[in-house]
Amino acid sequence: MSPLLQILLTALLTSVATWALAALHYRLRGRAQLEALKAELGAEIERRVQAGAQQAGQELLPAFRIQVTEGFVDAMKRWPGANMGETARTVARSGADLLGAGFEGLLKPRPPAKR
């Protein structure tokens, strides 16, 4: 057998053996490690997104309530034949409180999903 053919066969066999060992290692250890890392990172990302959404909600909710209250008051003032003043404010505050309670319910942390 010629030396060049021996070199090529040795290189080919080494490459195949290396590939087979890498595939075996991945099946035995690598896949489990990647799945564990994926689950860990997924939980961390979910926690961070939820915290960011809650923080944004807490920052935006007071301004939203004020705008809703002003909108109700303005609507009550423009209502034909209604000049209710304090009643309009009370209705507006109640509506804003209801909407705020609804949004707060959406922003509360949820219990972790069962797997």
ZAKOLKE-737582 format. One record per residue (C-alpha): x, y negated, z; residue number from 0. Coordinates in Angstrom, 1 decimal, m for minus. Each point is the difference from the previous one (the first is absolute). Example, Ala and Ser with C-alpha at 12.3 -4.5 7.8 and 13.67 -1.06 7.14 Angstrom:
residues 2
+--------+--------+--------+-----+
!     c1 !     c2 !     c3 !   n !
+--------+--------+--------+-----+
!   12.3 !    4.5 !    7.8 !   0 !
!    1.4 !   m3.4 !   m0.7 !   1 !
+--------+--------+--------+-----+
END
This chain:
residues 115
+--------+--------+--------+-----+
!     c1 !     c2 !     c3 !   n !
+--------+--------+--------+-----+
!    0.0 !    0.0 !    0.0 !   0 !
!    1.4 !   m3.4 !   m0.9 !   1 !
!    0.9 !   m2.4 !    2.8 !   2 !
!   m2.4 !   m2.7 !   m1.4 !   3 !
!   m3.0 !    2.4 !    0.2 !   4 !
!    1.0 !    1.0 !    3.5 !   5 !
!    0.1 !   m3.7 !    1.0 !   6 !
!   m3.4 !   m0.6 !   m1.5 !   7 !
!   m1.6 !    3.1 !    1.6 !   8 !
!    1.5 !   m0.9 !    3.4 !   9 !
!   m1.4 !   m3.6 !   m0.3 !  10 !
!   m3.4 !    1.3 !   m1.0 !  11 !
!   m0.2 !    2.5 !    2.8 !  12 !
!    1.2 !   m2.6 !    2.5 !  13 !
!   m2.7 !   m2.4 !   m1.1 !  14 !
!   m2.7 !    2.6 !    0.1 !  15 !
!    1.1 !    1.2 !    3.5 !  16 !
!    0.1 !   m3.6 !    1.2 !  17 !
!   m3.5 !   m0.7 !   m1.3 !  18 !
!   m1.3 !    3.2 !    1.5 !  19 !
!    1.4 !   m0.8 !    3.4 !  20 !
!   m1.3 !   m3.6 !   m0.1 !  21 !
!   m3.5 !    1.3 !   m0.9 !  22 !
!    0.1 !    2.6 !    2.8 !  23 !
!    1.1 !   m2.7 !    2.5 !  24 !
!   m2.8 !   m2.3 !   m1.1 !  25 !
!   m2.6 !    2.8 !    0.4 !  26 !
!    1.3 !    1.0 !    3.4 !  27 !
!    0.8 !   m3.3 !    1.7 !  28 !
!   m0.3 !   m3.0 !   m2.3 !  29 !
!   m3.8 !    0.2 !   m0.7 !  30 !
!   m0.9 !    0.2 !    3.7 !  31 !
!    2.3 !   m2.9 !    0.8 !  32 !
!   m1.5 !   m2.1 !   m2.8 !  33 !
!   m3.6 !    0.8 !    1.1 !  34 !
!    0.8 !   m1.0 !    3.6 !  35 !
!    1.6 !   m3.2 !   m1.2 !  36 !
!   m3.0 !   m0.8 !   m2.2 !  37 !
!   m2.4 !    0.6 !    2.9 !  38 !
!    2.1 !   m2.2 !    2.3 !  39 !
!    0.3 !   m2.8 !   m2.5 !  40 !
!   m3.7 !    0.2 !   m0.9 !  41 !
!   m1.0 !   m0.4 !    3.6 !  42 !
!    2.4 !   m3.0 !    0.5 !  43 !
!   m1.3 !   m1.7 !   m3.2 !  44 !
!   m3.6 !    0.5 !    1.1 !  45 !
!    0.8 !   m1.4 !    3.5 !  46 !
!    1.6 !   m3.1 !   m1.5 !  47 !
!   m2.7 !   m0.7 !   m2.5 !  48 !
!   m2.7 !    0.4 !    2.7 !  49 !
!    1.9 !   m2.4 !    2.3 !  50 !
!    0.4 !   m2.5 !   m2.9 !  51 !
!   m3.7 !    0.1 !   m0.8 !  52 !
!   m0.9 !   m0.4 !    3.6 !  53 !
!    2.3 !   m3.0 !    0.4 !  54 !
!   m1.4 !   m1.6 !   m3.2 !  55 !
!   m3.5 !    0.6 !    1.2 !  56 !
!    0.7 !   m1.6 !    3.4 !  57 !
!    1.6 !   m3.0 !   m1.7 !  58 !
!   m2.8 !   m0.5 !   m2.5 !  59 !
!   m3.1 !    0.9 !    2.0 !  60 !
!   m0.2 !   m3.3 !    2.0 !  61 !
!    0.1 !   m2.1 !   m3.1 !  62 !
!   m2.5 !    2.3 !   m1.7 !  63 !
!   m2.4 !   m0.4 !    2.9 !  64 !
!    0.3 !   m3.8 !   m0.1 !  65 !
!   m0.7 !    0.0 !   m3.7 !  66 !
!   m3.0 !    2.3 !    0.4 !  67 !
!   m1.4 !   m2.1 !    2.8 !  68 !
!    0.4 !   m3.2 !   m2.0 !  69 !
!   m1.7 !    1.7 !   m3.0 !  70 !
!   m3.0 !    1.0 !    2.1 !  71 !
!   m0.3 !   m3.4 !    1.5 !  72 !
!    0.2 !   m1.7 !   m3.4 !  73 !
!   m2.6 !    2.4 !   m1.4 !  74 !
!   m2.3 !   m0.6 !    2.9 !  75 !
!    0.4 !   m3.8 !   m0.4 !  76 !
!   m0.9 !    0.2 !   m3.7 !  77 !
!   m3.0 !    2.3 !    0.7 !  78 !
!   m3.2 !   m1.9 !   m1.2 !  79 !
!   m1.8 !   m1.5 !    3.0 !  80 !
!    2.4 !    1.4 !    2.6 !  81 !
!    2.0 !   m2.3 !    2.1 !  82 !
!    0.8 !    2.4 !    2.8 !  83 !
!    3.4 !   m1.2 !    1.1 !  84 !
!    0.9 !    2.2 !    3.0 !  85 !
!   m2.2 !    2.9 !   m1.2 !  86 !
!    2.0 !    0.1 !   m3.2 !  87 !
!    3.3 !    0.1 !    1.9 !  88 !
!   m1.3 !    2.8 !    2.2 !  89 !
!   m1.1 !    2.0 !   m3.1 !  90 !
!    3.3 !   m0.7 !   m1.7 !  91 !
!    2.0 !    1.1 !    3.0 !  92 !
!   m2.0 !    3.1 !    0.4 !  93 !
!    0.5 !    0.9 !   m3.7 !  94 !
!    3.7 !   m0.8 !    0.3 !  95 !
!    0.3 !    2.1 !    3.1 !  96 !
!   m1.8 !    2.9 !   m1.7 !  97 !
!    2.3 !   m0.2 !   m3.0 !  98 !
!    3.1 !   m0.3 !    2.2 !  99 !
!   m1.1 !    3.0 !    2.0 ! 100 !
!   m0.3 !    1.9 !   m3.2 ! 101 !
!    3.4 !   m1.0 !   m1.2 ! 102 !
!    1.5 !    0.8 !    3.4 ! 103 !
!   m1.5 !    3.5 !   m0.2 ! 104 !
!    1.7 !    0.4 !   m3.4 ! 105 !
!    3.4 !   m1.1 !    1.4 ! 106 !
!    0.0 !    2.2 !    3.2 ! 107 !
!    2.6 !    2.8 !   m0.1 ! 108 !
!   m1.5 !    3.3 !   m1.1 ! 109 !
!    0.9 !    3.2 !    1.7 ! 110 !
!    2.6 !    2.0 !   m2.0 ! 111 !
!   m1.4 !    2.4 !   m2.6 ! 112 !
!    0.0 !    3.6 !    0.9 ! 113 !
!    2.0 !    2.2 !   m2.3 ! 114 !
+--------+--------+--------+-----+
END
